[in-house]
Amino acid sequence: MQSPNTPEPVESGDAPHLTRTLARAFADDPMMRWLFPAEEGRADRLAQWFDVMLTHKYGPLGHCEHTGAAAAFWTPPGTAEQHPDEKTLARINDLLGEHVARLGEMLELVGKETPQEPHWYLAVLGADPAAQGHGHGAALLRSGLAKADAAGLPVHLESSKQSNLAFYAHFGFTVRGEIHVPAGGPTLWSMWREARA
């Protein structure tokens, strides 16, 4: 019998559970609180946000895994960046409302700082707070890092939670720079890990 924190590929029927898990995981994330500042209904909007990310972006293009209480979305190099279709854009506009411009500002800043050399990108890693400390996030991180290492490629991520930097440093990541999002936005730490043999 598999351990509850053994990574498995995300299947289409996993979305409702995973998006709720990620909504709980990112409830106190500075970037998510800036994009979704209204307390009322934030959990529902976050779940819908991660549903858009999973079903329209990282599910089709990336490598998505989950455990019983966590999920990770990765993109390997060479993944063509697709512009969202009208239906997806409408969902994003509906979710963010008057704050949709914030997303554009943030993505533009992040795009300028994205490393140009081929790498794996860790877009999302989150564990249900009730299960944190039980190895779910570490198991998912190790799984993705093993794939990047097997390909001989480094890994890049951004974190908007300073408290997570030590966790990533434990796995060999170093801070490459800081991205300061304007208009009261958070600081993003750009992190990098070289491939390991």
C-alpha positions in Angstrom: 0.0 0.0 0.0 1.3 3.4 -1.0 2.1 6.1 1.6 -0.4 9.0 1.7 2.5 11.3 0.7 3.7 9.3 -2.3 3.5 11.6 -5.4 1.1 10.5 -8.1 0.2 12.1 -11.5 -2.9 14.4 -11.4 -5.9 12.9 -13.1 -8.8 14.9 -14.4 -11.1 13.9 -11.6 -8.6 15.1 -9.0 -9.2 18.8 -9.7 -12.0 19.6 -7.2 -10.1 18.1 -4.3 -6.7 19.6 -5.3 -8.0 23.1 -6.0 -9.6 23.2 -2.5 -6.3 21.9 -1.0 -4.3 24.6 -2.8 -6.8 27.3 -1.7 -6.2 26.3 1.9 -2.4 26.1 1.3 -2.2 29.6 -0.1 -4.8 31.3 2.1 -2.0 33.3 3.9 0.3 33.7 0.8 1.2 37.3 0.3 0.8 37.2 -3.5 -2.6 35.6 -3.3 -3.8 38.0 -0.6 -2.6 40.9 -2.8 -4.4 39.5 -5.9 -7.5 38.6 -3.9 -7.6 41.3 -1.1 -11.3 40.8 -0.1 -11.6 38.3 2.8 -15.1 37.4 2.0 -15.3 34.6 -0.6 -11.5 34.4 -1.0 -11.3 30.7 -0.4 -13.8 30.0 -3.2 -12.0 32.4 -5.6 -8.6 30.8 -4.8 -10.0 27.4 -5.5 -11.3 28.6 -8.8 -8.0 30.3 -9.5 -6.1 27.0 -9.0 -8.7 25.3 -11.2 -7.9 27.7 -14.0 -4.1 27.1 -13.5 -4.6 23.3 -13.5 -7.1 22.9 -16.2 -6.0 25.6 -18.7 -2.2 26.0 -18.0 -0.2 23.5 -16.1 -2.4 20.4 -16.6 -2.1 20.5 -20.4 1.4 22.0 -20.6 3.2 20.9 -17.5 3.9 18.1 -15.1 1.4 18.0 -12.2 1.6 15.6 -9.2 -0.2 15.3 -5.9 -0.2 13.5 -2.7 -3.1 13.0 -0.3 -2.8 16.6 0.9 -0.6 18.6 -1.5 0.0 19.4 -5.1 2.8 20.6 -7.3 2.7 22.1 -10.8 5.9 22.1 -12.9 6.8 23.0 -16.5 9.8 21.5 -18.2 11.8 23.6 -20.7 10.5 23.8 -24.2 6.9 24.1 -23.0 5.2 26.5 -25.3 3.6 29.4 -23.4 0.0 29.5 -24.6 -2.0 32.6 -24.4 -5.3 32.0 -22.6 -8.3 31.6 -24.8 -11.3 34.0 -24.4 -13.1 31.6 -22.0 -10.1 31.4 -19.7 -9.5 35.2 -19.9 -13.1 35.7 -18.9 -12.8 33.4 -15.9 -9.6 35.2 -14.8 -11.3 38.7 -15.3 -14.3 37.5 -13.3 -12.2 36.1 -10.5 -9.9 39.2 -10.1 -12.4 41.9 -11.0 -11.0 45.3 -10.5 -7.6 43.8 -9.5 -6.9 42.1 -12.8 -4.4 44.8 -13.8 -2.3 43.7 -10.8 -1.8 40.3 -12.4 -0.5 41.8 -15.6 1.9 44.0 -13.7 3.2 41.1 -11.6 3.6 38.8 -14.7 5.5 41.5 -16.6 8.0 42.0 -13.7 8.4 38.2 -13.3 8.9 37.7 -17.0 11.8 40.2 -17.0 13.5 38.3 -14.3 12.9 34.8 -15.6 16.2 33.0 -16.4 16.8 32.5 -20.1 18.7 29.2 -19.9 16.7 26.0 -20.1 15.3 24.9 -16.8 12.4 23.2 -15.0 10.0 25.7 -13.4 8.2 25.0 -10.2 5.0 27.1 -10.6 3.0 25.9 -7.6 3.8 23.8 -4.5 1.3 23.8 -1.7 0.2 21.5 1.2 -3.0 21.6 3.2 -2.0 23.4 6.5 -3.5 20.5 8.4 -1.0 18.2 6.8 2.1 20.4 6.8 5.1 18.9 8.5 4.2 15.4 7.3 6.5 15.4 4.3 3.9 16.0 1.5 5.6 19.1 0.1 9.1 17.5 0.4 7.9 14.4 -1.4 6.6 16.4 -4.3 9.6 18.6 -4.4 12.0 15.6 -4.5 9.9 14.0 -7.2 10.2 17.0 -9.5 13.8 17.6 -8.7 14.7 14.0 -9.6 13.1 14.5 -13.0 15.1 17.8 -13.6 18.3 16.1 -12.4 17.7 13.2 -14.7 17.5 15.6 -17.6 20.6 17.5 -16.3 18.6 20.7 -15.9 18.5 23.4 -13.2 15.2 24.4 -11.5 13.7 27.9 -11.0 10.9 29.1 -8.7 9.5 32.3 -7.1 8.3 32.4 -3.6 6.3 35.3 -2.0 6.6 33.8 1.5 10.0 34.6 3.2 9.3 31.8 5.7 9.5 29.2 2.8 13.1 30.2 1.8 14.7 27.9 4.3 12.6 25.0 3.2 13.8 25.5 -0.4 17.4 26.1 0.7 17.4 22.7 2.3 16.9 21.2 -1.2 19.8 23.2 -2.7 18.0 26.4 -3.9 19.6 29.8 -3.5 18.1 33.2 -3.8 19.0 34.8 -7.1 17.2 38.1 -6.7 14.2 39.9 -5.3 11.3 41.2 -7.3 9.4 44.0 -5.7 5.8 44.2 -6.9 4.6 47.8 -6.9 1.2 49.2 -5.6 1.6 47.5 -2.2 2.4 44.2 -3.8 4.6 41.6 -2.2 8.3 40.8 -2.6 9.0 37.7 -4.7 12.2 35.8 -4.1 13.6 34.3 -7.3 15.3 31.0 -6.4 17.6 28.7 -8.4 19.0 25.2 -8.0 21.7 23.7 -10.2 21.2 20.2 -11.6 22.8 17.4 -9.5 24.3 14.3 -10.9 
